[in-house]
Amino acid sequence: MKFINIKGFLYDLDEPLVMGILNTTPDSFYDKSRTQTTEEIDRRIATILEEGGTIIDVGGYSTRPNAVDISAEEEKQRLTPALQHLKKHYPEVIVSVDTFRSDIARWAVEEYGVAMINDISGGSQDERMFETVAQLQVPYILTHINGTPQTMQHKTDYQDMQEEIMLYFADKLRTLQLLGVNDIIIDPGFGFGKTTDQNYDLMRSLPEFHLFERPLLIGVSRKSMIYNYLNCSIENSLHGTTILHTFALMNGAHILRVHDVKPAVEAIKIISKLK
């Protein structure tokens, strides 16, 4: 049984949750997920909630391969409209911020009541991130990545990928625990420094991550491991996404981070019925 403490409330993750993606970037890899205006932001939030999403993950820095690096100030400017809107109109909703910068994390939590930090760098791009999350006492999503969004597609050489990833998590989990971070969610980092074949090897290895006794988040929604392998467009990658979500749920995933909330909720419902 897995629980996560979010703002003093214990969420039972035996029933997996869906995290809906709210992009405020102009260059996210899936253009239909981009929101720029207040109307688009509100429409996206409403869709996530109406379709059964529990967490809204707001990102202002594109982490697609070869993404353009932007300043912290620009990232903050991109995030502000969505965070303001959520705080004003949806104060009860669980909000996560997708950032690798500790200053952005602190600002989002202290100014807008953000409940969770989603760091795709695993603390590697800001040495103050771990201590900041410890001070803020919010759940932290610890992701595996090799390199940065700008370099990760050239960082796919491993002697033993699964062993290296497991050692990566063991080391970082120990550091976080010593700092007093209690609620840590593991994200294997699909697409972050892995080839298509390596991503599928990683998916097959999901049961191994339960050794850490931490909630497991899966982020494969419409990624290149699907549309490149199936030789289809991003727009036609939903079926492949749902199949991978189903496989992940059957192997113990606790949170699905998605563009398409309703299909993920339905997959959870059917898998729960089968169990």
N, C-alpha and C positions, 0 to 999 in steps of 0.2 A: 504494500500500500504506500502510495506517494502523496505527500502533502506539500503545498507551498504557501508561505505566509505572505499575503499581499495586503498591506495596510491594516494588519491586525486580524485579518480574516483568513482562516485556513481553507484552502481550496483542495478538495479531494481529486487527485489526478487519475484515480482509477477510471473515471469517466474523462477521456481526453478532451482537451480544449482546442478551439480554433482561434488563431491569431490572424486577424485581417490586416493586410498591408495597406498603409496610407502613404503613398509617395508624394513628397513635395518637391521632387527633383524634376528638372526639365529634360533629363537624359537617362532616365531609368530604362533598363533593357526592354521592358514591356511597356510600350507607349500608352496602351489603354489604361494603365494603372496610375498614370501621372495626374496629379491634381494641382492646379495653379490658382484658381479663383476661389473665393469664399463659397460660391454656389457649388463648385465641383467638390470642394472639401466636405461640405455638409451632405451632399448627395452620396459621397463615398462612405462617410460615417454611418449614415442612415442605412445604406445597403448592407454594410458589415453587420450591424446590429439586428436588422430585420431578418437576415438570413441565418442568424444564430451564432455569430462571432462573440467571443468573450473578451478578447484583448485586441486593442488597436495599436499596431506598431507603426510609429511615425518616423519617417526617414527623410533627411534633407541632404544626404551625401550619397551619391550613387556609388554602389560597390560592384557594379558590373565590371567585367574584365576591361582593362585599359581606360577606366573612367578618368575623367579630368579631375585633378586634385583642386579643391577649393579651400578658401580660408575658413577659419572658425567663424569669423564674422558673417560671411556669406551663408554658411550652414545655419547659423542662428537666425538670420533673416528669412531663410526658407522655412524653418520650423515654426517661427512665431505665429503666423496666421492660423495654422492648424491647432497648435497648442492653446492659443487664446480661445478659439472656437470651442474646443473640447472642454476647457475649464468653465466657460460661461454657460454652454448649453448641454453638456453631457458630463457633469461633475462626478457622477456615480460610475462612469465607465473606467475600466482598467486600461491605462495608457502606458505603452512602452516607447522608449526613444531608441532608435537605431543610430548609435554613434560610437566612435572609438576615442572621442576626446573627453577627458575628465571634466574640463571646464563646462562643456556643453551638458554633460550628465548632471553636474551640480546645479547649473542654472535651470535645467528642465524640471528637476525634482523640487528645488526650493521655490521657484517662481510659479510653476504650473501644476505642482502636485503629481508629477509623473510617478508611476508606481513601480517601474521596472526599467533596467538598462540592458539593451541588446548590443553587445560589443563584438563585431565580427572579427576584430583583431586579436581577441583573447588577451588584451592588455599589452600587446607587443608594440603598439604605435604611440602609447602614452604611458610612461612609467608610473604616473600618478593615479591611473584608473583604479587599480585594486584598492589602494588606501582610500580613495574617494568613495567608492561603493561601500566600503566598510564603515566609513563615517556616516553615509546617508542611510545605511541599513535598509536597502531595497533589494529585491531579487535581482540577480545578475545572470545574464545568458552568456556563457563561456563558449566561444566558438573556436574550432580549429581552422587555422589558415596557414598557408606557407607563402611568405612574402606579403605583399600589399595588393590592393586592387589593381595597381598599375603594373605589378611585376609577377603576380601569382600564376599566370598562364605559362611562365617560363620557369616555375619552381615546382615541377612535377616529378622530379627524380627522387625516389626513395629506395633505400636498400630493402626495407621491409615496411611498407606504408602503415599497415595496421599496428605493428609494434611501435613505430614512431609516434603515431597518433595517441595510442594508449599511454605512452610515457609522457607525452605532452600534457595530457589531461591530469595524470597523476601528479606531476610536478606543480601545475598551476592550481589544482584543487587544494593541494597541501598549503601553498602560499596563501590562498584566499581564506582557508579555514584558520590558519594561524593569525590572520588579521581580524578574524571575527565575522567573516561573511558567512551567513548561515544558509541562505536560500540561493542555491546555485543550480542552474539548468544547463545541461550539456547539449551543444549543437555540433554534430560531427563536421559541419562545414562543407556540404556538398557544393562543388564548383569552385571552392576557394583553394586553388593550388592542386587540383586533381584533373586528370584526363577523363574522358567519357568512360573508358573501361575502369579506371580507378574509382569513379563515382559508383559504378555498379558493384564493384568489389566491396566498397564501403557499405553500401546498402545491404549486401548479403551478411555483413559482419555486425549488424545492429545488436544482436543479442549479447555480444561481448561488452557493450557499454553499460549493461546493467550491473556489471561488477562494481561500478562506482556508486551504486545505490543513490543515483540522482535522477531527477526528471529528465526526459530525453525530448528535445525539440528537433523536428525535421523540417528543413526548408528546401524543398525541391520544386516548388511551384513554377511551372513553365520554363524551367532552366534548360540550358543547352544540352545537358545529358539526355533530355527527352527529344527535343526537336532535331538535334543533329543526328541522333541515333535512328529516329524514325523518318528522317529526311522529310520533315514537314515544317510548316511555319510556326512561329510562336503562337499565333492566333489559333492554330489547330492542335495545340499541345495539351489541351485540357484532359483528354481521355488518358494519355500517358501519365499525366500528373496524378489523376485519380487512382490509376493502377498502382503507382508507387506509394501513394498515401495508404492504400489498402494493405500493401505489403508491410509498410512501416507500422501500421496499427497492429497487424497480426504479430509483429515482432516487438511490441511493447512501447511504441511511441506514445508520449503523453501530451504533446502540443504539436499541432500542425500550423506552420506559418504559410499563409496562402494568399493568392490574388482572388480566387474564386471560393467564397465562403460556403455557399449552399452545397455544392458537391462534396466538400470536405465534411460538413456536418452530417450529410447523408451517409457517407462512408463510415463515420464513427458510429452512427446509429445502427447500421446494419451489422458491423463487426461486433458491437456490444450485444446485439441480439443473438448472434451466433455463439458468442462466449457464454 
